[in-house]
Amino acid sequence: MKIGYTRVSTLEQSLELQLDALERAGCKKIYQEKMSSMKDDRPQLSQLIEYAREGFEAI
């Protein structure tokens, strides 16, 4: 399954173009954030990484 992440820096900006592109690319699960790029803590990005790791099997 493809997963995606989209972020904009301000509340005034729209995620729509990024969401449309990710949906067209076949993403079934999309994490979204509206926050400054100056912040190091991005909760949705952290959740995406954790979600992706759950399906990983080390060989």
RONUGU-960921 format. One record per residue (C-alpha): residue number from 1; y, x, z; residue in three letters. Coordinates in Angstrom, 2 decimals, padded with zeros to 5 digits. Layout:
N
ATOM/NUM/Y/X/Z/Ala .
...
END
This chain:
59
ATOM/1/000.00/000.00/000.00/Met .
ATOM/2/003.47/001.27/-000.86/Lys .
ATOM/3/006.07/001.27/001.88/Ile .
ATOM/4/009.80/001.83/001.49/Gly .
ATOM/5/012.93/002.64/003.48/Tyr .
ATOM/6/016.50/001.67/002.74/Thr .
ATOM/7/019.69/002.53/004.61/Arg .
ATOM/8/023.40/002.05/004.22/Val .
ATOM/9/026.08/003.71/006.31/Ser .
ATOM/10/028.26/000.74/007.22/Thr .
ATOM/11/027.75/-002.91/008.07/Leu .
ATOM/12/029.99/-003.82/005.12/Glu .
ATOM/13/027.64/-002.20/002.59/Gln .
ATOM/14/024.75/-004.12/001.05/Ser .
ATOM/15/021.10/-003.18/000.95/Leu .
ATOM/16/020.40/-005.52/-001.98/Glu .
ATOM/17/020.29/-002.98/-004.83/Leu .
ATOM/18/018.00/-000.68/-002.86/Gln .
ATOM/19/015.78/-003.60/-001.81/Leu .
ATOM/20/015.48/-004.80/-005.40/Asp .
ATOM/21/014.50/-001.30/-006.57/Ala .
ATOM/22/011.88/-000.91/-003.84/Leu .
ATOM/23/010.41/-004.34/-004.57/Glu .
ATOM/24/010.23/-003.54/-008.30/Arg .
ATOM/25/008.47/-000.28/-007.40/Ala .
ATOM/26/005.78/-002.33/-005.65/Gly .
ATOM/27/006.67/-001.78/-002.00/Cys .
ATOM/28/004.95/-004.37/000.17/Lys .
ATOM/29/006.56/-003.29/003.45/Lys .
ATOM/30/010.22/-002.25/003.56/Ile .
ATOM/31/012.09/-000.89/006.55/Tyr .
ATOM/32/015.87/-001.42/006.57/Gln .
ATOM/33/018.75/000.09/008.53/Glu .
ATOM/34/022.50/-000.22/008.58/Lys .
ATOM/35/023.82/002.81/010.44/Met .
ATOM/36/025.81/005.96/009.95/Ser .
ATOM/37/024.09/008.99/008.46/Ser .
ATOM/38/025.73/010.98/011.27/Met .
ATOM/39/023.23/009.51/013.74/Lys .
ATOM/40/020.01/011.42/014.22/Asp .
ATOM/41/018.16/008.48/015.78/Asp .
ATOM/42/016.98/006.07/013.08/Arg .
ATOM/43/014.59/003.59/014.72/Pro .
ATOM/44/013.38/001.96/011.49/Gln .
ATOM/45/012.66/005.33/009.87/Leu .
ATOM/46/010.71/006.33/012.98/Ser .
ATOM/47/008.71/003.08/012.77/Gln .
ATOM/48/007.95/003.71/009.09/Leu .
ATOM/49/006.66/007.20/009.86/Ile .
ATOM/50/004.54/005.90/012.72/Glu .
ATOM/51/003.16/003.10/010.54/Tyr .
ATOM/52/002.28/005.54/007.76/Ala .
ATOM/53/000.49/007.84/010.20/Arg .
ATOM/54/-001.74/005.02/011.46/Glu .
ATOM/55/-003.52/004.87/008.12/Gly .
ATOM/56/-003.97/008.63/007.81/Phe .
ATOM/57/-007.42/010.05/008.22/Glu .
ATOM/58/-007.74/013.80/008.68/Ala .
ATOM/59/-010.70/015.40/006.94/Ile .
END
